[in-house]
């Protein structure tokens, strides 16, 4: 399990990459689950309310980028629906990031069974929602 502020999985986070590598190569896991949660304080405070927090803003920039990339989907939503959708969009972005890590790409190239799932949890009722982002095979990055 790996957890950080606003559920970020990026290619420069050696801690996250180490967790993925150990899980896939040493523990032989077959499923990676990227799971966000509705009500994430980092998403609400940083991306929706546009508050600044100095050093941590460098990390929160990733979620602000997700908001910028999805402006059309987020525009016009109220303060209840906007953070929830941003949480979902963030999970989908992180699933793509995990799938495009060299670790996952090389695992698929070797023909090893591995699936990456995107889920979101409601801390209000404990229900987990599958966001339909399961990836099970070699993919190419959007920019390739």
N, C-alpha and C positions, 0 to 999 in steps of 0.2 A: 504494500500500500504506500502511496505517495500522496501527500497533500501539501498545498501551499495556498497563498492568498489568491483568490478569484480563480482557482482551478486552472492555472496556466501550465501548459506543456509546450515548451519552446526548444528549439535546437541548440540553444546556448546554456541550458540548465543541466549541468553535469550531474547533479543529484537525481533529477528526474530520469535522465538517460541511463544512469547507473542502475536505478531501480528497475527500469524496463529490461536492460540487458541481463541483470541477474535473474529476473523472473523468467525471461524467455530462454536464456541459455543454460542456467544452472538448475532452475526449478522446473523447467519444461512446461510452463503454463500454456494453456491453449486459448485462453480468453483474457484480453486486456479490457477493462471497463473504465472508460472515462466518465465519471459521474459528478455532475454539478448538483447544485441544490437551489431551489427557489428561495428567495429571501437573502441571498448572499450580500452581506454588508459591504464588501469591497466593490461589488458591482453597483450597488445603489449609491454609495457615498462617492466613489471615484468617477464612475461613468455617467450616472444619471444626474446626480447633484453637482457634478463637476467640482468637487472639493479638492484641495491640494494638501499633500502630506509630506512634502520634501522628498527624502530619499526613496521611500516606497513608491513614489510617483513613477520612477523609472520602471518598476515592475508592473504597475497598474496601466502603463502605457499600452500593454498588449490588449487589455480589455477595451480601452478607449479606441484602439484601432478596429476591433471587431464592431464597435458601435459605428465608427466612421464608414466602414465597408458596407454596412447594412442600414444606412440612413433612411432609405426609402421604406424599408420594412418597419422601422421604428418610429418614423414621423407620424404624428397624430395620435399616438397611443397615450393613454393616461398614465399617471404615476404608479398604478398597480400593474398594468399589463406590460408596460415598457421594460421594467426590470426582469420580469419573468421571461419575456421573449429574448432579451439580451443574455440571460443565463443559458437559454437553449442554444442560441447562436454561438455562444462561447464554447459550449460542449462540442458542437459540430466542428468548429474550427480546431479545437484541440484533438479531436479524433483524426482529422486530416493531418495535423502535425505529427501525431504519434505514428500514423501509417507511413509518413514520409521520412521517419528516422531511418538512418542506415541500419540500425538493429532490426527493425521490422522488415525493411526492404530485403535485407540479406537473408532473413529467416524465410521469407516467401520464396526467394530465388532458390533456396535449398530444397524447396518443396515441403517444408515443415508446416503442419497445420497450426494456424494462428488466426484468431478473429479479434477485431478491435470494435468494441461497442460504445455507443453514446447513450447514456442514461441521464435522467435528472430525477432528483428526489425532492419531495415536498416535506419540509421539516414540520409543517403543520399537521399533516395526517400520516406521514410515513410511507406514502405511496410512491413507488418508483415507476417512472414512465420511460419506456424505450423510445428514443427519438428516431428510430429507423435508420441509423447510420452505420450499421454493421458492415465492416469491410473484412473480407476473408482471403483476398488474393492480391498479387502484385499490382500496384497502381502507379501512375505517373503523377508527379506534382503538377498542379494547375499551370505552373510557369514553364514546364518542360517543353 
